[in-house]
Amino acid sequence: MEAFDLDHAATTAVDPRVLEEMLPYFRENYGNPSALYGMSDVTREAIALARSRIAKCIGAKPEEIYFTAGGSEADNWAWKGLYFRFLSDTKKDGGDRRQARFITGMTEHHAILHTAQFLEMQGAHVTYLPVDEQGHISLRQLEAEIDGDTLLVSLMAANNEIGTLAPLGTIGKLARKHNVLFHTDAVQALGQIPLHVRSMNIDMLSASAHKLGGPKGTGFLFVREGILLENLIHGGGQEGGMRSGTENTAGIVGMGKACELACQSMELRRRKCTAAREYMIFRIMDEIPFARINGDRKMRLPGNISVTFQFVSGNALLSMLDAEGIYASTGSACNAASGSVSHVLDAIHLPRELAAGTLRFTIGDSLTRDDIDKIVAKLKNAVAYLRKENEEYHKCCGQ
């Protein structure tokens, strides 16, 4: 049976060119980068090359890139590292009673939201900005919320569920104007849209390798030179004394190569994914009644389609598509098994009965029009079948 992966936001296959570059670091070049003998020179140089490749991709300096075990760790470190450094500095200054404030959005990934909740229990104050029906915060409200206690504005570059893009340059300019640090979770955005930390005034940026053809279990945090964070992980003092633990050399090499490839091919992939996305949206909206697209129709990730089918259970539809070899999602892969309504769909004011019928398709650049025609035909049949069993549909439509 022919299969179609339409869940690239959850993860991607490792690019063969990435795997080829990684393989020697599992066996031949396995030396510990922290060791002083010659065998470790190779691994140190490989990590340095990966750091340079990533830095070039986002307009940073190599020494501003710190490797982590993934995007969630990077998000945690940005927030916790800043907050605990604030507490340490406050204690040294004799107990300044200033309260640490963070500003974020209601539609952030749970790696941010759960970290925010943890820090609230430690005494931090967090402001959660609402969003409009397309998933955008109000920039006017953001600026109004910034005050003398604000340590950090943290807003994701691209929403992982509905694909809406944030105006990073404008947000960074506002933060810089008020002398506040700006962090962005760019896990979904890296390699998909242009990112330049200097021109966008980004102070910290989180990313993960497995979203762009790299290996799982590897990510990085960009920290602008001069920003001081408390360590999240203590030990041997790797990563310039900032993040301890023996480096995952193969993973780091893979992420460096994946970033290089993704950034080199970005414009071509953006055009192909956007064209495929628009064609698939056209087919769905033209042929399947009672469907709606969630998120900003233009300012969105190239391959993201968040679509709500009224009178349909998203989980049932997902199961039927899975049986047909079509792999999609009802939302973020990180909380797909919880069965709860998406906090993102709730934040954009999508009624719960509609939110329950929402699927997220995230496509790659290899998807053709012929593929889309086959997918939409099966999707159309599955939706029609489920609606036959839905009493509300019959009441509404007189069938």
CORCOR-V662338 format. One record per helix or strand of 3 or more residues. SS is the DSSP state (helix for helix, strand for strand). FROM is the first residue (numbers start at 1). TO is the last residue. Records with the same first field share a line. If there is no record, write none. Layout:
BEGIN
SS=FROM-TO / FROM-TO
END
This chain:
BEGIN
helix=16-23 / 39-58 / 62-64 / 71-92 / 110-122 / 139-145 / 168-177 / 209-211 / 249-264 / 266-287 / 314-323 / 333-338 / 343-347 / 352-355 / 369-388 / 391-397
strand=65-68 / 101-105 / 125-129 / 150-154 / 181-185 / 204-208 / 219-223 / 291-294 / 304-309 / 358-362
END
